[in-house]
């Protein structure tokens, strides 16, 4: 049976990039499904496997957590990979899903934009999104990023769009929808801070997604 297509209603607006894209649309990939985008290359859908990245913002604190599993098909190649990194001298956190080499390229590009627009994460991401959509090489990169600083959390999609979630929660990768759902259920619990929410949600996702493990890297601001 061929891959099925999934489409979801719009959940948030686009800060930069073109067209409209659901906040959930890039994240709800499950093995065996195919997502199509109204993008510049609609016949080349991107599949995200082997990663769960979650960002939680609550009570003035923001965290990004990522699991450590790297999978090639049905084989676990690495269990302790670090998918969350610091940028801009420790003022911006970023987590990635997708091809590692492509993600490193995007990290370097974003670092350059942050140097060009210091303290302006949204502006830097929008400018990078413009390059992503117009540069022939960048358009072929298969990666997605969740980035956050003290004031804003953003998603950079493989489509070259920049999205800001309404509730400060981001989940990307094959287990992103599970982690995001768990975080939404936990976020309003009194006394449960952002880090605790993220760790519990990541554990839940690891128990559901076979491409995600419980070896979590977590950074916070």
C-alpha positions as CSV (number, residue, x, y, z in Angstrom):
1,X,0.0,0.0,0.0
2,X,1.3,3.4,-0.9
3,X,2.0,6.2,1.6
4,X,-1.1,8.1,2.7
5,X,-1.4,11.9,2.7
6,X,-2.3,13.8,5.8
7,X,-3.5,17.4,6.0
8,X,-4.4,19.3,9.1
9,X,-6.2,22.6,9.9
10,X,-4.2,25.8,10.4
11,X,-3.1,26.3,14.0
12,X,-0.8,29.3,13.9
13,X,0.3,32.1,11.7
14,X,3.6,32.4,9.8
15,X,6.1,35.0,11.0
16,X,8.2,34.7,7.9
17,X,8.3,32.7,4.6
18,X,5.5,32.2,2.1
19,X,2.0,30.8,2.2
20,X,0.2,29.5,5.3
21,X,1.2,26.3,7.0
22,X,-0.4,24.5,10.0
23,X,1.6,24.5,13.2
24,X,1.0,20.8,13.4
25,X,1.5,20.0,9.8
26,X,5.3,19.6,9.8
27,X,5.2,17.6,13.1
28,X,2.6,14.9,12.7
29,X,4.7,12.5,10.7
30,X,4.3,8.9,11.6
31,X,6.0,6.0,9.9
32,X,4.1,5.1,6.7
33,X,2.6,8.5,6.2
34,X,3.5,11.2,3.6
35,X,3.0,14.9,4.0
36,X,2.7,17.2,1.1
37,X,3.3,21.0,1.2
38,X,2.0,23.9,-0.8
39,X,5.6,24.9,-1.3
40,X,8.0,25.6,-4.1
41,X,8.6,21.8,-4.6
42,X,5.2,20.1,-3.7
43,X,6.3,16.8,-5.4
44,X,9.2,16.3,-3.1
45,X,7.7,15.6,0.4
46,X,10.1,15.4,3.3
47,X,9.8,12.6,5.9
48,X,11.2,13.1,9.4
49,X,12.2,10.1,11.4
50,X,14.4,9.2,14.3
51,X,14.1,12.4,16.4
52,X,12.0,14.0,19.1
53,X,12.6,17.7,19.9
54,X,10.4,19.5,22.4
55,X,10.4,23.1,23.5
56,X,8.5,24.2,26.6
57,X,8.0,27.8,27.8
58,X,6.4,28.4,31.2
59,X,6.7,31.0,34.0
60,X,9.6,32.9,32.4
61,X,11.7,29.8,31.7
62,X,12.2,28.1,28.3
63,X,13.7,24.7,27.7
64,X,14.5,22.6,24.6
65,X,14.9,18.9,25.0
66,X,16.0,16.3,22.4
67,X,16.4,12.5,22.5
68,X,19.7,10.8,21.7
69,X,18.7,8.1,19.2
70,X,20.0,8.0,15.6
71,X,18.3,5.4,13.5
72,X,19.0,4.2,10.0
73,X,16.0,2.2,8.9
74,X,15.3,-0.3,11.6
75,X,18.8,-0.1,13.1
76,X,19.8,2.1,16.0
77,X,23.2,3.5,15.1
78,X,23.7,5.8,18.1
79,X,21.9,6.3,21.4
80,X,23.6,9.4,22.8
81,X,23.5,12.0,20.1
82,X,23.2,15.6,21.0
83,X,20.5,17.3,19.0
84,X,20.3,20.5,21.0
85,X,22.9,23.2,20.7
86,X,23.7,26.7,21.9
87,X,24.0,29.6,19.5
88,X,24.9,33.3,19.7
89,X,27.2,33.0,22.7
90,X,24.7,31.0,24.8
91,X,21.7,33.3,24.3
92,X,19.8,31.1,21.8
93,X,19.0,27.4,22.0
94,X,18.3,25.2,18.9
95,X,17.2,21.6,18.3
96,X,17.1,19.9,15.0
97,X,15.3,17.0,13.3
98,X,16.3,15.6,10.0
99,X,19.6,14.9,8.2
100,X,22.5,15.8,10.5
101,X,24.8,17.3,7.9
102,X,21.9,19.5,6.7
103,X,21.1,20.6,10.2
104,X,24.8,21.6,10.7
105,X,24.6,23.7,7.6
106,X,21.5,25.4,8.9
107,X,23.1,26.0,12.3
108,X,26.0,27.7,10.6
109,X,23.6,29.8,8.5
110,X,21.5,30.8,11.5
111,X,24.6,31.6,13.6
112,X,25.7,34.0,10.8
113,X,22.3,35.7,10.8
114,X,22.4,36.1,14.6
115,X,25.7,37.8,14.3
116,X,24.2,40.1,11.6
117,X,21.1,40.8,13.8
118,X,22.3,40.4,17.4
119,X,19.5,40.1,19.9
120,X,16.9,39.8,17.1
121,X,16.1,36.1,16.9
122,X,12.9,36.6,14.9
123,X,14.6,38.8,12.4
124,X,17.5,36.4,12.0
125,X,15.2,33.5,11.4
126,X,13.1,35.4,8.9
127,X,16.2,36.4,7.0
128,X,17.4,32.9,7.0
129,X,14.0,31.7,5.8
130,X,14.3,34.0,2.8
131,X,17.6,32.4,1.9
132,X,16.2,29.0,2.5
133,X,13.4,29.6,0.0
134,X,15.5,31.3,-2.7
135,X,18.8,29.5,-2.5
136,X,18.8,26.4,-4.8
137,X,21.2,24.6,-2.5
138,X,19.4,25.4,0.8
139,X,16.1,24.3,-0.7
140,X,17.4,20.8,-0.9
141,X,18.3,20.6,2.8
142,X,16.1,18.1,4.8
143,X,16.0,19.5,8.3
144,X,13.7,21.3,10.7
145,X,14.7,23.4,13.7
146,X,13.2,24.6,16.9
147,X,14.9,27.7,18.3
148,X,14.2,29.8,21.4
149,X,15.6,32.7,23.4
150,X,14.3,34.4,26.5
151,X,11.4,36.0,24.7
152,X,10.3,33.9,21.7
153,X,10.1,30.3,20.5
154,X,10.1,29.6,16.8
155,X,10.0,26.7,14.3
156,X,12.0,26.8,11.1
157,X,10.4,24.3,8.7
158,X,11.9,22.3,5.9
159,X,9.7,24.5,3.7
160,X,11.6,27.6,4.7
161,X,8.8,29.1,6.9
162,X,9.1,30.5,10.4
163,X,6.3,29.7,12.8
164,X,5.6,31.0,16.3
165,X,3.4,28.7,18.4
166,X,0.5,30.3,20.3
167,X,1.2,28.5,23.6
168,X,5.0,28.4,23.7
169,X,5.1,24.6,23.0
170,X,7.0,23.1,20.1
171,X,7.3,19.4,19.1
172,X,9.1,18.3,16.0
173,X,10.4,15.0,14.6
174,X,8.9,11.5,14.5
175,X,7.9,11.7,18.2
176,X,7.1,15.4,18.2
177,X,3.4,15.0,18.2
178,X,3.4,12.7,21.1
179,X,5.7,14.9,23.2
180,X,3.7,18.0,22.2
181,X,0.4,16.3,23.3
182,X,1.9,15.3,26.6
183,X,3.3,18.7,27.2
184,X,0.0,20.3,26.6
185,X,-1.6,18.0,29.1
186,X,1.0,18.8,31.7
187,X,1.6,22.5,31.2
188,X,-1.2,23.8,33.5
189,X,-0.2,21.6,36.5
190,X,0.7,23.9,39.4
191,X,4.2,23.5,40.6
192,X,5.4,21.7,37.5
193,X,8.0,23.9,35.8
194,X,9.1,23.9,32.2
195,X,12.0,21.5,32.7
196,X,9.8,18.9,34.6
197,X,7.1,19.2,31.9
198,X,9.7,18.6,29.1
199,X,11.3,15.6,30.8
200,X,8.0,13.9,31.5
201,X,6.7,14.6,28.0
202,X,9.9,13.3,26.4
203,X,9.6,10.1,28.5
204,X,6.1,9.6,27.3
205,X,7.1,10.1,23.7
206,X,10.0,7.7,24.1
207,X,7.5,5.1,25.3
208,X,5.4,5.5,22.1
209,X,7.8,6.3,19.2
210,X,10.3,3.6,18.3
211,X,12.6,6.2,16.8
212,X,13.0,8.0,20.2
213,X,14.9,6.9,23.3
214,X,15.0,8.2,26.9
215,X,18.5,9.6,26.7
216,X,17.5,13.2,26.8
217,X,19.6,16.3,26.3
218,X,18.0,19.4,27.8
219,X,19.1,23.0,27.8
220,X,17.2,25.9,29.5
221,X,17.2,29.7,29.7
